[in-house]
Amino acid sequence: MLLSDNTVGRGEQIRQAQHSRHLRPGIKDDADFSDAIRHGDTEPVFVDSATYRQMRGQISSVSKIVWRVLTVKITQVRNATLRIDFGNTRFLIDPYLAEKGTYEGFAASVDPAQPNPRANVRNPTAELSVPLDQILAVDAVIVTHTHADHWDEAAIRLVPKRLPIFVQNEADAATIRAQGFEDVRVLGDRAVFEGVTLTKTPGQHGSDDAHKLMGDVMGVLLQHPAEKRLYVAGDTVWNDHVEGNLAEHAPQVVVVNAGDARIVGLGAIIMGVDDVKKVCEAAPDATVIASHMEAVNHAELTRETLRTDSENRGYARNLLIPADGETISL
């Protein structure tokens, strides 16, 4: 049982945690709760993340570990940009940080005779929804690929150069190192960062023909002993890769890029309504979160359309569609 911050009072958190055997017997009230934290109880004590951050400086011995109540917190910043609190560690995914309208729109067409009808709409099409200081207050960055709506000029300028950055391959690593970043790490099959296991997952940025133009991408699976397994699928459509990732890893939380961005002549390059439906049906016990929506000119699917389709076709039960700036706690 995971207890979310700011949802129930401290006493109720303690009662719930005792019931689920996450707190040892004897912690009955707020005084016992605080005392256990301050003195570094020899048994794991689960607390909410705000208390953990406040009290961890008072823990006298590294061997006397105090755990917080681990709550996956996913903030939908804008587009595919996410801030994820996971396993006492905060990650920034695919930072796209420019002000609204900074860049020319994606032409998004391989056929000059069929231009993108929204090519003149400038990107990003939405304002940044979270203050920059909050976006950048992270322990590490994950860049699933270096397309301009996942790693933009503003991110290159604003992300601290010493932050660890995880990337999919040596080509992306070389690109980001050349931009002045000092700690760029290629994510192989698996890596551990601050107690969180990161596993690179495959995907494909559209059809086989689209892949030739769009290049390689990755997703990432985050795991921690006291967290729900979290799969961030990245820029992919529904395909054998995604189906296999769901079957192999059985994630309990899945983030999909669901704006139905399209290239004229090549079709969808990220998920649309049919893809999201397939994910929800393939992982019926997982919470599926739709991201990468309403922020770039070649993305056609709106939140309202996806919400309506999910209700009409029966996959709304395990689907969440956060607004920019919204935080989901699980």
Residue, then its C-alpha position, 0 to 999 in steps of 0.5 A: m500500500l502506498l500512501s500519497d502526500n497531502t491526501v490523509g493526515r499523519g495519524e491516518q497515514i500511520r494507521q494505514a501503514q501499520h495495517s499494511r505492515h509498512l510500519r512496525p508496531g509501536i509507532k502509534d502517533d505523531a510523537d512516536f513517528s517523529d521520534a523514530i525518524r529523529h533517532g534512526d530506527t533500526e527497522p525501516v520506517f516509511v514516511d511521506s516524502a515531504t517529511y523525509r526531505q525535512m528530517r533526513g538531515q537529522i538521521s545520525s547513522v547511515s546504517k539506520i535507514v529511514w524510508r519515506v512512504l514511496t509515492v510515485k509522483i509524475t508531473q506533466v510539465r508540457n509535451a513529453t516533459l515530465r518530472i518524476d519523483f521515484g525512489n527518493t530520486r527526482f528525474l526530468i524526462d525530455p526537457y522542452l523548455a522554450e517559451k510558447g511560439t519560440y520555434e517555427g512549426f514542424a513542416a512534418s511532411v515528406d511530400p511537398a505537394q501535401p504540406n502540413p496544414r498546421a505548418n505555420v503554427r509556431n512551437p511550442t503551442a502551449e506555455l510552460s506550465v511549471p516554473l523553471d526552478q521547479i523543473l530543474a530541481v532534479d537529480a538526473v535527466i533522461v533524454t529518450h532521443t534528441h528531437a527538438d521537441h524533447w531536447d531543445e535549445a532552451a534545455i541545452r542552455l538551462v539544464p545545469k551542465r553537471l547534472p547526470i544525463f542518461v541517453q539511448n546511444e553513443a550518438d546522442a551522448a556525443t551530441i550532448r557532450a559537445q553541448g557542454f554537458e559533463d556527465v552523459r551516460v549511455l543507458g545500456d540494458r540496465a543501470v542503477f542510479e541512487g537506488v533506482t534501476l533504469t532499464k532501456t526499453p525498445g520502441q519505434h517512432g512510427s512505421d518502418d518507413a517512418h523509422k527510416l526518417m525519424g531514427d532510433v528512440m528509447g523508453v525506460l523502465l524505472q524500478h525500486p524495491a518500494e515503488k510501483r514499476l514505471y514504464v515510460a514508453g517514449d516516442t513510439v506507436w503501438n507495436d511488438h516492442v511495446e507489447g513485449n515490454l508490457a508482457e516482460h516487465a508487467p509495469q504498474v504505471v505506464v506513460v504513453n506519448a499520445g498526441d498522435a503526431r503525424i508526418v504527411g505521407l508516413g502517418a502517425i509517429i506516436m500513439g493515437v486513440d487506437d494505440v492507447k486503447k491497446v495499451c490499456e487493454a494489454a495492461p488492464d491492472a496498470t495505470v496508463i497516463a497520456s502525455h505529449m499532447e497539445a504542445v506541438n503543431h503536428a500533434e493532432l489528438t487533443r485531451e478532450t478527444l482522447r477522453t471522449d474516445s476512451e469513455n465511448r470505447g471502454y478503456a477509460r477505467n485505467l487511463l489518466i489524461p493530466a493537464d499540463g502542470e498537473t501532478i499525479s501521485l500513485 
